[in-house]
């Protein structure tokens, strides 16, 4: 089994890259989806209420909109949220890793904060999907769920892409067509799986 962490800033194309790997047969661990599930854990909710206030939870459900607004209001809030949620995400990843340890699978974590959270130590390789800031903003705007201001604020709380380039063991440029990205991902899969 080979484990990799795929990261990239908002709008970089990391989820598209992971989807392509899934089509090739890789096991994808979507850290954001798992984190959303973890928010339903009562212990986690208690910690969130302690940190962000009681109105963050309504009817035993975390109001993710309110949480995001508070978490992205300052770097300290972002760190506090990550310190509550990340250990649970890592625990879930390790469960899946242990389940498929004796297979010849490729296990991929799709996560925006691989280096920021220190989770990079859990992988055989780290892959950065790299795109220019302009392209990333345009892609994120096309999704239509965040304003330009919200996108820029979230980008401010992420490690600069240039720093990630230094830390990643593999960098894939995604400044062209989706076909080019697919070609690069197919090559990555073949290299990692010894094909």
URQUIQUI-V610386 format. One record per run of one state. SS is the DSSP state (hx for helix, st for strand, lp for the rest). FROM is the first residue (numbers start at 1). LEN is the number of residues. Records with the same first field share a line. If there is no record, write none. Layout:
# URQUIQUI-V610386
SS: FROM-LEN ; FROM-LEN
This chain:
# URQUIQUI-V610386
lp: 1-1 ; 8-6 ; 24-3 ; 39-3 ; 53-1 ; 59-2 ; 63-1 ; 72-3 ; 100-6 ; 111-8 ; 123-2 ; 131-2 ; 144-4 ; 157-4 ; 168-2 ; 174-4 ; 193-3
st: 2-6 ; 27-4 ; 57-2 ; 61-2 ; 106-5 ; 125-6 ; 170-4
hx: 14-10 ; 31-8 ; 42-11 ; 54-3 ; 64-8 ; 75-25 ; 119-4 ; 133-11 ; 148-9 ; 161-7 ; 178-15
